[in-house]
Amino acid sequence: MKTVTALLTLTLGMISARADLLVASRDTRNVLAYDETTGAFLRVFTSGGDLEEPEAIVFGPDGNLYACDRLTGSVIRFNGKTGAFIDTFVPAGVGGLSGPRNLAFSPDGVLFVSSNASDTVLTFNGTTGAFIKAFAQAQGFLPRGIAFQRGEVFIASEGRNQVLHYSATGNALGVFASDVQIQGPREILFGPDGNLYVSSSGNNEVLRFNGTTGAFLNVFASTGLNFPRGLLFAPDGGLFVVSANTQDVQRFTSTGAPLGTFTHGGRLTFPTGIAYTPAATGGPTFTAAAVANAASYAAGLSPGSLAVVFGKGLSAANGIVTAPAAPWPTQWAKASIKIGTRDAPIFAVANVNGQEQINFQVPLELAGQASATMVVTNNGLSSSPVTVAILALQPGVFSFDGVNASALHGLSNTLITPSSPAARGETVVLYLTGMGAVTPPAATNVPASATTLAFTNAVPTVTFGGITATVPFSGLAPTFIGLYQINTVVPANAPAGSLDLIVSANGVTGKTVKLSVN
């Protein structure tokens, strides 16, 4: 099944949103705001409220700013728009909190805090601040940066010069990244390229590691850095790096080329954390045309199928953040979707080069409706309701490159490509979405059975280069949510070459994709 999962990648475009850049200034006991484009100092965003030595800063699901304070040993909350002090969200000592150095909200809204002095990462209720549990603990751990990817938790260990990873429930999965280059890791962050970035303070470098294997790739950035701390990706894919000992923020291109000192003014003294304010749109924005089939990108929604929404202010994610195994959450990376009265399961959010999208399953309970209102909520801010069309059928074949169908050779389960074409008479497997109701009926957010096949009620027609093929099976792909599978036989009289592949059902024709036949 790994081959199938790899085919369902996200296609990304270009959309941007306006925000300010916030930098925690530890020795002046405040957080400063800078213009995200020019780096010009704008104002003191927040100060006071027991803020003594701010370390990491992050915006929470409620849209407010959270700071961990090393001197008071607490987590402090400020109004995300005005900077006004709200409360001490987690007081010192709660759950054993001591010497907090970093904090992060998980995609499902739980607050993780690195309690550096107690060698523990603690979790708290992201709404109330109530202690949940000690998530990870080890002697000499000295935890620092925290990141989330693929439903797992990644933690930088200053004491061990490693990045460790854990399951969502806290089971240790071992060392993810360990290399002699890692010296005093501070912040960790998954980038738009899916790789892991680590600010290595001991050797004044930002290191890059393979985001899947943890293998060391390269020194991504070092020019102008002295004791690097916080990391933040810009909408254009460039990287901001807080350089504590040079009292500034350095900026690098998406390839690691230095662009020089970014911040200007504001008495920035021993800067530590960095964050964007939520997009200045006041909430997510999108149009009905930007709500579409996840495979074909045709506008509209088909109940039970996979879909995508593109827009501005949709996601607080950096890069692509996929949800853990089914059932998928209805809130992920601070985002949620409601269609009519139903919450949509989310399987991925993305913010890459300023383009934001959310991929989700359309609730089956919407069947029979002609339209429904859709609302996206991000960081506690909701969009205006947008009316979207509900379609009984909307066939869409996935492609692995935007052109060629995501199809497998039936016997080898390997991808069909121009260099590995299908043969005439061969049974091939197509993956698509939007094929409508099935028998036996499916349920929202429940993987299809691996033992009892669910057949589509609509009988599809598949053509290769205009020649109709036989279809031995059309139904849900076993063990997957919202994914359909068609087994079809390449016609014996099909021509050779890159053929137009078209799937239609009940008079509804899907977007043409290509499939190579020899």
KETIFI-722291 format. One record per residue (C-alpha): x, y, z; residue in one letter. Coordinates in steps of 0.1 Angstrom, whole numbers, padded with zeros to 4 digits, always signed. Example, Ala and Ser with C-alpha at 12.3 -4.5 7.8 and 13.67 -1.06 7.14 Angstrom:
BEGIN
+0123-0045+0078a+0137-0011+0071s
***
This chain:
BEGIN
+0000+0000+0000m+0030+0023+0003k+0030+0027-0035t-0006+0039-0035v+0000+0064-0007t+0030+0079-0025a+0008+0086-0055l-0016+0109-0035l+0007+0139-0033t-0004+0176-0031l-0002+0199-0061t+0008+0234-0050l+0002+0268-0065g+0010+0304-0055m-0011+0325-0030i+0002+0348-0003s-0011+0366+0028a+0001+0396+0047r+0015+0394+0082a+0040+0410+0106d+0072+0393+0118l+0075+0391+0156l+0108+0385+0173v+0113+0379+0211a+0139+0401+0225s+0150+0384+0257r+0172+0410+0273d+0148+0439+0267t+0119+0417+0280r+0095+0422+0251n+0084+0411+0217v+0091+0434+0187l+0072+0436+0154a+0089+0441+0120y+0076+0446+0085d+0077+0411+0069e+0089+0424+0036t+0114+0452+0045t+0124+0442+0080g+0117+0477+0092a+0109+0481+0129f+0072+0487+0135l+0065+0487+0172r+0068+0469+0205v+0042+0443+0201f+0040+0432+0237t+0058+0437+0270s+0051+0433+0307g+0026+0408+0321g+0054+0388+0339d+0074+0386+0307l+0110+0386+0320e+0132+0365+0296e+0111+0353+0266p+0124+0324+0247e+0102+0307+0220a+0070+0324+0209i+0040+0308+0190v+0005+0316+0181f-0021+0293+0195g-0054+0279+0180p-0072+0308+0196d-0052+0333+0177g-0033+0346+0207n+0005+0347+0213l+0021+0324+0237y+0057+0328+0251a+0077+0306+0273c+0097+0326+0299d+0129+0311+0312r+0132+0334+0342l+0097+0330+0356t+0095+0294+0344g+0060+0299+0330s+0040+0301+0297v+0024+0336+0292i-0004+0345+0269r-0010+0378+0251f-0037+0390+0228n-0028+0381+0193g-0039+0413+0178k-0031+0440+0203t-0003+0423+0223g-0021+0430+0256a-0013+0406+0285f-0041+0381+0290i-0028+0357+0317d-0001+0333+0328t-0014+0303+0309f+0008+0277+0326v+0024+0288+0359p+0058+0277+0369a+0059+0242+0385g+0026+0230+0370v+0033+0194+0359g+0069+0199+0370g+0075+0228+0345l+0109+0242+0351s+0131+0263+0328g+0109+0263+0297p+0128+0268+0265r+0104+0260+0237n+0067+0254+0230l+0045+0243+0202a+0009+0235+0196f+0003+0201+0180s-0019+0199+0150p-0048+0188+0172d-0043+0217+0196g-0023+0202+0225v+0004+0225+0239l+0038+0209+0242f+0065+0226+0263v+0102+0218+0266s+0108+0218+0304s+0146+0220+0300n+0156+0220+0336a+0136+0189+0344s+0146+0170+0312d+0110+0166+0303t+0086+0176+0275v+0052+0183+0291l+0017+0185+0275t-0011+0208+0285f-0047+0213+0274n-0044+0239+0246g-0077+0256+0257t-0075+0257+0295t-0037+0252+0302g-0045+0222+0324a-0016+0197+0328f-0021+0165+0308i+0011+0144+0312k+0049+0142+0309a+0051+0133+0272f+0089+0124+0271a+0115+0123+0298q+0151+0111+0301a+0182+0120+0321q+0204+0145+0302g+0176+0151+0277f+0176+0190+0279l+0148+0193+0254p+0146+0222+0231r+0128+0225+0197g+0095+0206+0190i+0081+0198+0156a+0052+0177+0142f+0052+0156+0110q+0033+0125+0097r+0015+0122+0130g+0048+0120+0150e+0065+0143+0174v+0101+0154+0169f+0122+0169+0198i+0157+0184+0197a+0179+0172+0226s+0204+0197+0236e+0220+0173+0260g+0225+0145+0235r+0230+0166+0203n+0203+0146+0186q+0167+0149+0173v+0145+0122+0188l+0110+0112+0176h+0079+0098+0192y+0045+0085+0183s+0015+0108+0189a+0009+0090+0222t+0045+0094+0235g+0060+0060+0226n+0097+0065+0219a+0106+0057+0183l+0143+0062+0187g+0169+0087+0174v+0158+0104+0142f+0188+0126+0134a+0223+0122+0149s+0254+0136+0133d+0286+0152+0145v+0274+0184+0129q+0247+0188+0155i+0261+0209+0184q+0237+0224+0208g+0205+0222+0188p+0179+0248+0195r+0150+0251+0171e+0138+0224+0147i+0114+0229+0118l+0102+0209+0088f+0106+0230+0056g+0085+0233+0024p+0107+0207+0009d+0097+0182+0036g+0132+0181+0051n+0141+0189+0087l+0160+0221+0096y+0180+0224+0129v+0196+0255+0143s+0229+0243+0157s+0241+0269+0181s+0274+0253+0189g+0288+0257+0154n+0267+0287+0142n+0249+0267+0115e+0215+0257+0103v+0216+0220+0093l+0193+0202+0069r+0183+0165+0073f+0163+0142+0051n+0127+0146+0065g+0119+0109+0061t+0152+0091+0070t+0169+0117+0092g+0201+0114+0071a+0223+0145+0072f+0221+0164+0039l+0241+0196+0043n+0249+0228+0061v+0220+0249+0048f+0231+0283+0062a+0259+0298+0083s+0268+0333+0069t+0262+0360+0095g+0251+0336+0122l+0263+0336+0158n+0244+0314+0182f+0214+0308+0159p+0180+0302+0176r+0145+0305+0161g+0137+0295+0126l+0108+0306+0103l+0101+0300+0066f+0090+0330+0046a+0061+0327+0020p+0087+0326-0008d+0104+0296+0007g+0133+0316+0022g+0144+0311+0057l+0146+0336+0086f+0172+0327+0113v+0174+0344+0147v+0211+0352+0154s+0212+0359+0192a+0248+0371+0196n+0246+0394+0166t+0213+0408+0179q+0195+0404+0146d+0176+0382+0122v+0194+0369+0091q+0176+0359+0060r+0184+0332+0034f+0169+0322+0001t+0152+0288-0004s+0186+0274-0015t+0205+0288+0015g+0221+0317-0002a+0226+0346+0023p+0205+0378+0019l+0220+0396+0048g+0206+0411+0080t+0168+0415+0078f+0157+0433+0110t+0164+0470+0115h+0160+0489+0148g+0138+0484+0178g+0166+0476+0204r+0166+0439+0195l+0188+0424+0223t+0196+0387+0224f+0167+0377+0202p+0153+0342+0206t+0119+0332+0192g+0103+0343+0159i+0068+0340+0145a+0044+0355+0120y+0012+0372+0132t-0019+0355+0118p-0027+0367+0083a-0041+0402+0083a-0072+0391+0063t-0090+0387+0097g-0097+0351+0088g-0095+0325+0061p-0107+0335+0026t-0116+0313-0003f-0140+0311-0032t-0164+0284-0043a-0142+0278-0074a-0113+0270-0051a-0132+0241-0035v-0125+0211-0057a-0120+0174-0064n-0086+0165-0050a-0076+0146-0082a-0090+0167-0110s-0094+0201-0093y-0128+0204-0108a-0150+0227-0087a-0176+0212-0064g-0178+0184-0038l-0189+0148-0041s-0199+0131-0008p-0174+0106+0005g-0147+0117-0018s-0114+0135-0013l-0114+0173-0018a-0092+0203-0015v-0097+0240-0007v-0072+0267-0018f-0072+0302-0003g-0056+0327+0020k-0052+0324+0058g-0062+0288+0057l-0033+0272+0075s-0008+0279+0103a+0015+0251+0089a+0050+0254+0075n+0054+0231+0046g+0031+0201+0042i+0017+0185+0074v-0001+0152+0070t-0025+0138+0096a-0018+0105+0114p-0035+0073+0105a-0073+0070+0103a-0096+0082+0117p-0085+0116+0105w-0089+0146+0129p-0115+0173+0122t-0090+0199+0135q-0055+0197+0122w-0027+0223+0123a-0051+0248+0139k-0075+0244+0109a-0110+0229+0107s-0137+0227+0080i-0175+0227+0085k-0197+0219+0055i-0233+0224+0064g-0236+0210+0099t-0208+0184+0094r-0172+0186+0103d-0149+0174+0075a-0120+0149+0083p-0087+0166+0074i-0058+0145+0061f-0033+0173+0051a-0027+0210+0053v+0000+0229+0034a+0016+0263+0033n+0044+0262+0007v+0058+0293-0009n+0029+0312+0004g+0003+0289-0011q-0021+0274+0014e-0045+0245+0010q-0064+0219+0031i-0071+0184+0018n-0101+0167+0034f-0129+0141+0030q-0163+0153+0021v-0188+0140+0047p-0211+0113+0032l-0240+0128+0052e-0242+0155+0025l-0255+0131-0001a-0288+0142-0017g-0281+0180-0012q-0276+0203-0042a-0254+0227-0022s-0241+0235+0012a-0223+0264+0030t-0187+0258+0039m-0167+0276+0066v-0130+0272+0073v-0116+0281+0107t-0079+0288+0113n-0062+0300+0145n-0097+0307+0160g-0107+0329+0131l-0135+0318+0107s-0141+0325+0071s-0174+0339+0058s-0197+0311+0047p-0192+0301+0010v-0219+0281-0009t-0204+0251-0027v-0221+0227-0051a-0227+0191-0040i-0224+0166-0068l-0235+0130-0067a-0206+0120-0091l-0174+0138-0100q-0149+0113-0114p-0113+0125-0110g-0083+0103-0118v-0052+0111-0097f-0020+0119-0116s+0016+0116-0103f+0029+0146-0122d-0002+0166-0132g-0004+0148-0166v+0001+0110-0163n-0024+0089-0144a-0016+0074-0111s-0020+0038-0123a-0002+0006-0114l+0006-0025-0133h-0018-0051-0121g+0007-0079-0115l+0037-0060-0102s+0019-0032-0083n+0045-0008-0098t+0038+0026-0113l+0030+0029-0150i+0052+0056-0166t+0065+0065-0201p+0095+0043-0193s+0074+0015-0179s+0043+0015-0201p+0012-0008-0199a+0008-0036-0224a-0022-0043-0245r-0044-0068-0228g-0029-0060-0194e-0051-0053-0163t-0041-0020-0148v-0053-0003-0116v-0065+0033-0116l-0068+0055-0085y-0095+0082-0084l-0121+0099-0063t-0156+0113-0068g-0172+0080-0079m-0202+0084-0056g-0222+0059-0035a-0211+0023-0030v-0226-0010-0020t-0223-0020+0008p-0225+0017+0020p-0194+0035+0033a-0191+0056+0064a-0174+0090+0068t-0138+0088+0080n-0137+0050+0080v-0112+0031+0059p-0127+0007+0033a-0128-0029+0043s-0098-0051+0033a-0120-0082+0032t-0154-0070+0019t-0153-0051-0013l-0175-0020-0017a-0186-0016-0054f-0197+0017-0069t-0234+0020-0077n-0225+0038-0109a-0210+0017-0136v-0180+0035-0151p-0169+0037-0187t-0131+0038-0193v-0116+0047-0227t-0079+0045-0238f-0073+0067-0269g-0111+0066-0276g-0113+0028-0273i-0136+0015-0246t-0121-0009-0221a-0136-0036-0199t-0139-0029-0162v-0137-0060-0139p-0139-0039-0107f-0149-0004-0097s-0152+0004-0060g-0134+0017-0029l-0097+0010-0026a-0094-0014+0004p-0080+0002+0037t-0082+0038+0023f-0106+0066+0031i-0124+0083+0001g-0101+0067-0025l-0116+0047-0053y-0100+0020-0075q-0109+0009-0110i-0094-0023-0124n-0095-0021-0162t-0080-0040-0191v-0061-0021-0218v-0079-0029-0251p-0060-0053-0274a-0066-0029-0303n-0054+0002-0284a-0027+0022-0302p+0008+0026-0287a+0019+0058-0272g+0007+0083-0246s-0030+0078-0248l-0059+0099-0235d-0075+0081-0205l-0110+0091-0197i-0134+0079-0170v-0171+0087-0170s-0201+0075-0151a-0238+0083-0154n-0231+0109-0180g-0205+0127-0160v-0170+0128-0176t-0138+0133-0157g-0108+0153-0167k-0085+0136-0193t-0052+0122-0181v-0025+0103-0200k-0014+0067-0198l+0015+0052-0217s+0008+0020-0236v+0033-0001-0257n
***
